[in-house]
Amino acid sequence: MNETMKVLLSQRSIRKFTKQEIEPEKLHEIISAAQWTATSSYFQTFTIINIKDTEKRAAIAEIAGGQPWVVNCPVFLMFCADLHRAAKYWKDADKKVFSNHETFVVATVDAALAAQKAYIAAQSFGLGGVFVGGIRNDIGALCELLKLPKLVYPVFGMCLGYPVGEQAQRPRLPLDVIFKTDIYDESKDEALINEYDQEVKEYYIKRTSGKIDDTWSERCLKTLMEKPRYEVKDAIKAQGFTLT
Ligand SMILES: Cc1cc2nc3c(=O)[nH]c(=O)nc-3n(C[C@H](O)[C@H](O)[C@H](O)COP(=O)(O)O)c2cc1C
């Protein structure tokens, strides 16, 4: 297996970090990797904000529902979907176009692709990290905290640093469930997902010494129902997205 594939298949979210700082030249390369991602129509509709201020970190950790790794990680990056730049510098545009659902999807996807590239670059340096979607608990508060102009919203944060210890990987769905040929054939999915549910249950029992014994379906449903975030719709609109 080549080195790139080893990195790509080594996914595990890291939430505990050593005190070692990330070398500035490595961070620079990580951000460059993010920038050199494919971008819808060459739009480059994302902005990354490096959050260094400790008070801001504490506020973000709180907004995210109390996630200490936001404070403790050496680097915390906020990935924002950004149509502000486009609306400001692409002269004579019909401004409506920046508030439609298509440009919202474009900017959100751009931010996500950039983030994944940054994450892989970090992993290639032996760093680890975790995405923090919990920041969407209060998009409005974050927009204020980070002085985000209209047509910019925070999609998620990302903690990065040198990992403490090794941890088991979370099992993924069987490949046949997520990879189809020609049509959406789900005839084998139910049996495969039942099997997978048991695999995840065993994984949780082992990892938590029996404290958690959820299947994959049970665990995901709990998470979803705990935080359905219906209010994201209004927060996104308040930033000027999806109005037209
Ligand atoms: C967009 C996104 C948002 C996430 N948000 C959080 C989060 O707020 N807190 C957290 O601890 N993990 C978060 N995660 C990490 C996922 O829980 C994790 O990737 C998933 O459970 C699979 O585990 P693994 O990354 O260890 O393989 C997020 C991941 C993604 C891709």
PDBQT file of the ligand as one rigid body, heavy atoms in Angstrom, charges set to zero:
ROOT
HETATM    1  C1  LIG A 301     -18.556  17.650   9.775  1.00  0.00    +0.000 C 
HETATM    2  C2  LIG A 301     -18.179  16.879  11.016  1.00  0.00    +0.000 A 
HETATM    3  C3  LIG A 301     -18.526  17.378  12.255  1.00  0.00    +0.000 A 
HETATM    4  C4  LIG A 301     -18.126  16.723  13.421  1.00  0.00    +0.000 A 
HETATM    5  N1  LIG A 301     -18.401  17.292  14.621  1.00  0.00    +0.000 NA
HETATM    6  C5  LIG A 301     -17.901  16.734  15.761  1.00  0.00    +0.000 A 
HETATM    7  C6  LIG A 301     -18.047  17.392  17.000  1.00  0.00    +0.000 A 
HETATM    8  O1  LIG A 301     -18.655  18.457  17.117  1.00  0.00    +0.000 OA
HETATM    9  N2  LIG A 301     -17.472  16.810  18.095  1.00  0.00    +0.000 N 
HETATM   10  C7  LIG A 301     -16.770  15.637  18.019  1.00  0.00    +0.000 A 
HETATM   11  O2  LIG A 301     -16.259  15.196  19.053  1.00  0.00    +0.000 OA
HETATM   12  N3  LIG A 301     -16.626  14.982  16.841  1.00  0.00    +0.000 NA
HETATM   13  C8  LIG A 301     -17.164  15.502  15.722  1.00  0.00    +0.000 A 
HETATM   14  N4  LIG A 301     -16.985  14.891  14.505  1.00  0.00    +0.000 N 
HETATM   15  C9  LIG A 301     -16.249  13.623  14.430  1.00  0.00    +0.000 C 
HETATM   16  C10 LIG A 301     -17.174  12.449  14.131  1.00  0.00    +0.000 C 
HETATM   17  O3  LIG A 301     -17.941  12.157  15.264  1.00  0.00    +0.000 OA
HETATM   18  C11 LIG A 301     -16.306  11.248  13.709  1.00  0.00    +0.000 C 
HETATM   19  O4  LIG A 301     -15.611  11.576  12.542  1.00  0.00    +0.000 OA
HETATM   20  C12 LIG A 301     -17.160  10.001  13.452  1.00  0.00    +0.000 C 
HETATM   21  O5  LIG A 301     -17.821   9.585  14.616  1.00  0.00    +0.000 OA
HETATM   22  C13 LIG A 301     -16.297   8.845  12.956  1.00  0.00    +0.000 C 
HETATM   23  O6  LIG A 301     -15.243   8.599  13.864  1.00  0.00    +0.000 OA
HETATM   24  P1  LIG A 301     -13.723   8.658  13.391  1.00  0.00    +0.000 P 
HETATM   25  O7  LIG A 301     -13.478  10.031  12.829  1.00  0.00    +0.000 OA
HETATM   26  O8  LIG A 301     -12.897   8.439  14.641  1.00  0.00    +0.000 OA
HETATM   27  O9  LIG A 301     -13.524   7.595  12.396  1.00  0.00    +0.000 OA
HETATM   28  C14 LIG A 301     -17.402  15.499  13.342  1.00  0.00    +0.000 A 
HETATM   29  C15 LIG A 301     -17.071  15.000  12.073  1.00  0.00    +0.000 A 
HETATM   30  C16 LIG A 301     -17.454  15.675  10.934  1.00  0.00    +0.000 A 
HETATM   31  C17 LIG A 301     -17.058  15.127   9.586  1.00  0.00    +0.000 C 
ENDROOT
TORSDOF 0
